[in-house]
Amino acid sequence: MTYEFTDDDEQLFKTIAHVDEQMRLLKELKDKATLEIQKKMGNATIGTHQNWHIRWGSKSYKAQPEKIIPAKDAYTIRNKTIQVKRLEDDEEGN
């Protein structure tokens, strides 16, 4: 089944593409800052600053016995997200 969008809907696609790019750039920036903080903290779990409190916790897992998982029936569920990809490489309106 296919739904045919109209030209009026294109701004929705442009919005999603633009926000996706901004989120990617912001995630990179956050990841770099996080890595720098982690390097400076070393093995410390708490970091302090005049205006900030940093906590870098860890998770411990108990040993688990081996399990044999029973078979499951096949099923399909709908994704929660959509994928938007520009088909033509134009710079109009970006």
C-alpha positions as a Markdown table, in Angstrom:
| # | Residue | x | y | z |
|---|---|---|---|---|
| 1 | Met | 0.0 | 0.0 | 0.0 |
| 2 | Thr | 1.4 | 3.4 | -1.0 |
| 3 | Tyr | 0.2 | 6.9 | 0.0 |
| 4 | Glu | 0.9 | 9.7 | -2.5 |
| 5 | Phe | 1.9 | 13.0 | -0.7 |
| 6 | Thr | 1.2 | 16.4 | -2.3 |
| 7 | Asp | 3.6 | 19.3 | -2.8 |
| 8 | Asp | 2.1 | 21.0 | 0.2 |
| 9 | Asp | 3.6 | 18.2 | 2.4 |
| 10 | Glu | 7.2 | 18.8 | 1.3 |
| 11 | Gln | 7.8 | 21.3 | 4.1 |
| 12 | Leu | 7.2 | 18.4 | 6.5 |
| 13 | Phe | 9.9 | 16.4 | 4.9 |
| 14 | Lys | 12.3 | 19.3 | 4.9 |
| 15 | Thr | 11.6 | 20.0 | 8.5 |
| 16 | Ile | 12.4 | 16.4 | 9.5 |
| 17 | Ala | 15.6 | 16.3 | 7.4 |
| 18 | His | 16.8 | 19.6 | 8.9 |
| 19 | Val | 16.1 | 18.6 | 12.4 |
| 20 | Asp | 17.8 | 15.2 | 11.9 |
| 21 | Glu | 20.9 | 17.0 | 10.7 |
| 22 | Gln | 20.9 | 19.4 | 13.7 |
| 23 | Met | 20.4 | 16.5 | 16.1 |
| 24 | Arg | 23.3 | 14.7 | 14.5 |
| 25 | Leu | 25.5 | 17.7 | 14.9 |
| 26 | Leu | 24.4 | 18.3 | 18.5 |
| 27 | Lys | 24.9 | 14.6 | 19.4 |
| 28 | Glu | 28.5 | 14.8 | 18.0 |
| 29 | Leu | 29.1 | 17.9 | 20.1 |
| 30 | Lys | 27.6 | 16.3 | 23.2 |
| 31 | Asp | 29.6 | 13.1 | 22.7 |
| 32 | Lys | 32.9 | 15.1 | 22.4 |
| 33 | Ala | 32.2 | 17.0 | 25.6 |
| 34 | Thr | 31.2 | 13.8 | 27.4 |
| 35 | Leu | 34.4 | 12.1 | 26.3 |
| 36 | Glu | 36.5 | 15.0 | 27.5 |
| 37 | Ile | 34.7 | 15.0 | 30.9 |
| 38 | Gln | 35.2 | 11.2 | 31.2 |
| 39 | Lys | 38.9 | 11.5 | 30.3 |
| 40 | Lys | 39.4 | 14.1 | 33.0 |
| 41 | Met | 37.4 | 12.1 | 35.6 |
| 42 | Gly | 39.5 | 8.9 | 35.1 |
| 43 | Asn | 38.2 | 6.4 | 37.6 |
| 44 | Ala | 36.4 | 8.9 | 39.8 |
| 45 | Thr | 32.6 | 8.5 | 40.1 |
| 46 | Ile | 31.8 | 12.0 | 41.2 |
| 47 | Gly | 33.2 | 15.3 | 39.9 |
| 48 | Thr | 32.5 | 18.7 | 41.4 |
| 49 | His | 32.6 | 22.2 | 40.1 |
| 50 | Gln | 31.4 | 25.5 | 41.7 |
| 51 | Asn | 28.2 | 25.3 | 39.6 |
| 52 | Trp | 28.0 | 21.7 | 38.6 |
| 53 | His | 27.8 | 18.2 | 40.1 |
| 54 | Ile | 28.9 | 15.4 | 37.7 |
| 55 | Arg | 28.2 | 11.7 | 38.4 |
| 56 | Trp | 29.6 | 8.9 | 36.3 |
| 57 | Gly | 28.0 | 5.8 | 37.6 |
| 58 | Ser | 28.4 | 2.1 | 36.6 |
| 59 | Lys | 26.2 | -0.9 | 36.5 |
| 60 | Ser | 27.0 | -4.2 | 38.1 |
| 61 | Tyr | 25.4 | -7.4 | 36.8 |
| 62 | Lys | 25.0 | -10.6 | 38.8 |
| 63 | Ala | 26.1 | -13.9 | 37.3 |
| 64 | Gln | 23.3 | -15.6 | 35.4 |
| 65 | Pro | 22.7 | -19.3 | 34.9 |
| 66 | Glu | 22.6 | -20.5 | 31.4 |
| 67 | Lys | 19.1 | -20.4 | 30.0 |
| 68 | Ile | 17.4 | -22.1 | 27.1 |
| 69 | Ile | 14.9 | -19.8 | 25.6 |
| 70 | Pro | 11.7 | -21.3 | 24.1 |
| 71 | Ala | 10.8 | -20.7 | 20.5 |
| 72 | Lys | 8.6 | -17.7 | 19.6 |
| 73 | Asp | 6.1 | -17.3 | 16.8 |
| 74 | Ala | 7.0 | -14.9 | 14.0 |
| 75 | Tyr | 5.3 | -11.5 | 14.1 |
| 76 | Thr | 5.6 | -8.0 | 12.6 |
| 77 | Ile | 5.1 | -4.7 | 14.4 |
| 78 | Arg | 5.2 | -1.2 | 13.0 |
| 79 | Asn | 8.3 | 1.0 | 13.6 |
| 80 | Lys | 7.8 | 4.0 | 15.8 |
| 81 | Thr | 9.9 | 6.2 | 13.5 |
| 82 | Ile | 9.8 | 7.1 | 9.9 |
| 83 | Gln | 12.7 | 7.4 | 7.5 |
| 84 | Val | 12.9 | 10.6 | 5.3 |
| 85 | Lys | 15.4 | 10.7 | 2.4 |
| 86 | Arg | 15.7 | 13.5 | -0.2 |
| 87 | Leu | 15.5 | 12.0 | -3.7 |
| 88 | Glu | 17.0 | 15.0 | -5.5 |
| 89 | Asp | 20.0 | 16.9 | -4.4 |
| 90 | Asp | 18.7 | 20.5 | -4.7 |
| 91 | Glu | 19.6 | 23.3 | -2.3 |
| 92 | Glu | 16.3 | 25.2 | -2.7 |
| 93 | Gly | 14.7 | 26.1 | 0.6 |
| 94 | Asn | 17.5 | 24.5 | 2.8 |
